[in-house]
Amino acid sequence: MTHISQRQVQFSYFDELLDHPVWKGSKILDFGGNVGGFLAGAGDNVEHDDYWCLDVTKAAIEQGQQQFPRAHFVHFNRYSSYFNPDGVPYFAVPDLGLKFDIIVAFSVFTHTHQNEMLELVRQLRSQLEPGGVLAFTFTDPTYDKSLSDPSLPPRAGVLAQFDSSSGDPRGKLDLGWCVVIDEQIFMEPGSEYCQQKRRGSPGESYCSYYTSSYMTSLFPDATIRPPVVREWQHCCILRNTAEHKP
């Protein structure tokens, strides 16, 4: 299965939620960037020579490199039941030979188990320059998507399918996190639902959801920001507060 993304909203999303940082001259890693939709949407704001894209879909990496020959596209051959079922479990984020000023990940950890997210975020943070920033999206199951997209019905979210008034515990708004696998929901699942350990069926849909408060408990030093208009993913922002050495 080959997943080629057509989305080009990534740059505008992160530009707004990171308060319009200086992109030009910054070394940028687009983790899970597919064919480089971030770069396509950035226009002249990003120097192609300063952009690296790391993705598990080899065909996407090859297409992105053809479209943006000055940029750097690297295949990340890590296992994913949906995006790369032939990949290597627990494959580490490669050392690309430099540190990054900005690392972004749009709709990446929305498809991983919590354990995998924590592992990969730790590895990505180690690749930040002092003063650098890592920003990644997550989906809050309690968020009303109609707030971002008025065309959607009210309460259009993961928990809307559960009636809390009937006593269904899955409808509680104090939910920490859950995984939805092929439309079956697992509330705060254990490690047996980690993609590598359970392997999963090739092509299965695997989506993770975290409340904002729970994400804050995982990353106490993070800034959590709500979605921008027309998007319904929240953003977790982590900064490397180390100072540059003289």
Summary of the structure (lengths in Angstrom):
residues: 246
radius of gyration: 17.9
end to end distance: 48.3
largest distance: 62.0
contacts: 757
relative contact order: 0.16
helix: 29%
strand: 23%
